[in-house]
Every structure is written in C-alpha cells, then in structure tokens.
Amino acid sequence: MSQRNFKIWRGDADGGEFKDYSVECGEGMVVLDAIHRIQTEHSGDLAVRWNCKAGKCGSCSMEIDGKPKLSCMTRLSDYQPEKTVTVQPIKAFPIIRDLVSDVSWNYEQNKRIHPFQPDESSSEKGLVMHQKDVDRVQEFRKCIECFLCQDVCHVLRDHEKHDEFVGPKFMIRLAGLEMHPADTADRIASIREDFGSGLCNITRCCTDVCPEHIVITDNAIIPLKERVVDRYYDPVAWLLGKLFGGRKKKPVDAIEPTKTIRV
C-alpha cells in the first residue's frame, strides 16, 4: 500500500473547481478503485458513473491526466507513485455533476440514422455474404458506446459543431450500414449533408482512444468520405456509373420506416 494523490474536478453546470485528495492504494488498483476509496473515506457525495468495471459497458469514461480513458481500465501503476493524477469529466458534453457528463445528445443522434434496410428479394440460398464483408462490418459492432471518440473529436470538443457533425461513433454506425452487402438504403447523401462527413479532417485521434481498438478513421470514416467524393466530385466515377450502372439503392427518404429492422 502507498499513498497516492489525486486532483478531482468537483462541481456542476454552474461551475466548480479541482479538489485534492490523498488515499492509500494497493497493487493492481485502477483509477476507478481510487475514486471509490475517495468516496468512502473523504467525499461520499462525489458523483461518478460506472457499471461493469470490466471495460465493456463504457460507463466510466472520463479524462485522466488530460486523456479520455475508461477509469476501470486505467491502472495506477501506469503513473509514477509521486505523481498527482488529475481526473475530470469528458469535455465534449455538458457536465451534470463532478465526473458525470450528460451524453444524451449521442442517443438523439442515433435516432436520426435510418435503420438497416434488408434486401427483401427471395433466394433459395437466402442471404449470402463473403467472409471479408462479414469481417468488415463486424469490427464496428465492437463499440461499447463509451463516447471517448466523441470526446476527443475536435469538431465536437473544440469547435462545438454538434449541429453539423454526428461524430466518430456514429460514423462507425453509418459505415456498418453503408458497407453491409444486404442493406438497400442509399445513405451517401445523408452522410454528406445531414451527418457532416466533410468536417472530419482525419487526425486519427478517435482511433487512438478507442478501448476496443476499432480502426475508426481508416476503416470507417475514410471509406465513407471516399464514397462521398466518388458520388459528388469524381467525374470518372460518375461517368462509369452512368454507363455501366451498379447496385441500385433506395434513398433513405424514400424508404417506409415501418419496413425497417434493426441489426
């Protein structure tokens, strides 16, 4: 056991300040353990959101020494014993109290995305998918909705363009739908106009903080941006599409909501 020092943000939407705490910490403890000990020994009203403590629920997202992380997966051994560890709530969203931010905006964005629209044509074999197509969309389903990628995204965090850009987390969902071989919805126009794909300048900071190691930028955002470019800015791709056609999809605005299912 050793004494560890912490600087934790306390306050609410009206303001607050960092307060210093010191607690005994043992081998193998994570930052969330230390926060619970601070609650027990010093400040029972310290607000923190957590659930599984196994890195799978995404609830305990916060900023530790300025970097968005899951507090249940951040070991104290990663920091020098004499170092004061600074802990604060994620900054891209309004603060409720102490270490808890209001992430409800994200759930509203999720509602805006048109659900999976399957191909209803009948086939003796049913839906046949190549393994590479399965692997490509399966990666995006590992997301635990911790919103760390949303927090580190400078478009949301620094420029506060929440009305124009849906954020990396939902670029992942859009990519999973757009790249699904059985989805019949044409999402390219909405990805560009409604969800703001052009605002991302591919700094890869979202990929860096993802606890599930989803390659958000290279495997989701860049391919979506390429599809937008092919549709609106590439004359060769436009001409080839006119001459040879391709897989026809329905614009999302033309699809009956009652016909959709979720995957």
N, C-alpha and C positions, 0 to 999 in steps of 0.2 A: 504493500500500500504506500502511496505517496500523495502528497498534497498537490493538487492541480488548480490552476487559476483560470477563471472564465470571465468574459465580459459579455453580458447578455442584454439584448435590447428589451426594454420594458416600456409599454405604453399602448396607445390605441390610435385611431384615425386622427385624433385631435393633437397628437404629439407624444413625445416620450424621450427616453434617454437610455444610454448604456449604464448598467449597474455591474459592479464587481462582485464575484462570488469565489469562494475557495472551498473545495471539498476533497475528501480522501478518495482516491481512485485506485483500483487494483488492476492486475494484469488481465488483458483481454477485454477491458471495458471499451464501449463505444461512446460517442458523444451523447447519444440519447440516454444511456445509463447515467451519465454525469448530470444531465438535465433532471432526470427523475430523482437523483440524490439531492440536487439543489431544491427541488420541490419538497422533499421530505424534511430536510434539515434547515432550510433557510426561508423558502418562499412558497407556501402551499398554493398560492393563487397564480403562480406562473403558468400561462396558457401555452400549451404545445399540442399539436395534432399528431397522433400516431395510432398504429393499429397492430400490424402483424409482427413487427420487429424482425422481419426476415428479408427485407429488401424486395418484397413482392406486391405490397399494397400501394406504395407511392405516397403514403400519407405524411411521412415525417420530413418532407422536403424543407430545406432551409439553407441559408448561406453560412458557411463555416469558413472563417478567415477569408471572406470575400468571394468564395467559390460555391456555386449551387451544388449541394450534395444531399444524399439521404443520411440523416443523422444516425440511423440504426446500422449503417454500413461503414461509417467513418470511425476508424479505430483511433483512440487517443495515442497509441504508440506511433502513429504517423507524424506526431508533433513532438518537438523537444520538450522534456519534462518541465523546463523552466519557462516555456513559452505560455503566454496568456492567450487562450483560444477565444476568438470573437465569434459570437453566434447571433444571427439576426434573421428575420423573416425574408422570404423571397420578395424581390422589389418590383416585379413587373405587374403586381396586382395590389389592390387596396388592402391595408392592414386592418384586421379585426381587433386583435389584441396580442401583445407580446410577440410570440413566434408564429402566430397564426394569421395567414393571409386569406382574403376572400377570392377563391378561384372559380366562383360560379360562372364568370364570363366564359370560361372554357366549355362548360356544358351547354351554354347557349349557342356557341359556335358549332358544336357537334350536331345540334338540331337543324342547322342550316344546310348540312350536307345531305344530298339526296341519297337514300339508302341503296343497297345493292339491287340491281335490276337484272334478274336472270334471263337467259335465253329460254323462251317457252316452247321452242320448236321441239317436236318429238324425235327421238332417235332410239334405235334398238339398243345401242350401247350406252345410252344416257350421256352424261357429261364426261368427255374425255379430256384430261389435262396432261400436258407434258410435265415431267418432274421439275424442269427448270422453271416453269411457270408457277408451280406449287411453292418451290423454294423462295422465289422472288417475293410473292405476296405474304408468305408465312412469316418472314422476318418482321414485317410491320405489325404483326399481331402480338409480338412480344411486349409491346408498350404497356407499362403499368400505370400510366396516367399520373406520374409524379410531377409533371409540368416543369421539370428542371430545364428542358429545352426551351420552353416558353419564357422562362425567367431570364435565361442568358441571351435570348434573341434581342439584339439592339433595336430592332424595328419596334418591338413592344416595350422594352425596358427603358430605352433612352429617348426614342422619338414618339412613343405613346401613340402609335398608329393602330390602335385596337379596332378602329372603324374601317380600316383599309386592308389589314393583313391578318389572316387567320392564325398564323404561327406555325412553327415546325411540326408540332404534334399533329395538327390537322392536315398539314401537307402529307404526313405519313398516311393518314386515313384516306385522303384523296388518291394518293398513289396506289394504295392497296386496291381501291375500287377501279381506278382507271386502267391498271395493269392486269386486272383479273380477266382471263380469256372468256369467261361466261357472262360478264357484265355488258349489257347492251346500251347503257346510257352514255351519251356524248358529254363529257364533263369539261372539255378543254376550254370552252368559252367562259364557264363559271370559274374555273381555276384561275383564269387570267383576270376577269372583270370583277368577280364577287369576292374572291379569296386572296387576291393580291400577290400572285406568284412572282411578279416582276420586282417586288420590293425587297426580296431576299438577295443579298449580294454574296452569298455562298462563302461566308467566313469559316464555316465548319465548327463554330463554337457550340452549336446544338449537338453535333455528333460527339464532341469531346466530353460533354457532361452526362450523356445518356448512360444510366446504370445497367441497361440491358444490352449495351454495345450495338445498338441499331445504327447502321451507317446512314443516318438521316439525309445528309447533304448529297452524297454521291449516288445513293441507291433510290432516293425518293424525290428530293427537290430538283436536282439537276435534270433527271429524266422528264419530270413534268415541265420544267422550263424549256427543254428541247422540243417537247411536243407542241408547246405554245408557239415557239419560234417556227416550227415546221408549218403550223397552220396559218400563221399570220404574216410571217416575214420571209419565208423561203420560197422564191418564185419557182425554183426547180421542183420542190416537193409539191407545190400547188399544181403545177402543170402535170406532173406524173399522176397525181390523184385524179385530175380531170380526165386524163387519157385512159388510165388503167383501173381507176376506181379503187376499191378496197373494202374492208369490212365496214358496213354501214351501221351507224349507231343512231339512237334517237336522242335529240336534245333533251336535257333533263326537264325543261319546262313543258315538254310535250308528253311526259310520262304521267300516267294516273297514279297518284300517291297510294291508292288502295291496292295497286298491283305490285307493290314493292315488298321485299322481305329483307330482313337484316341477316348479315353473316358475321 
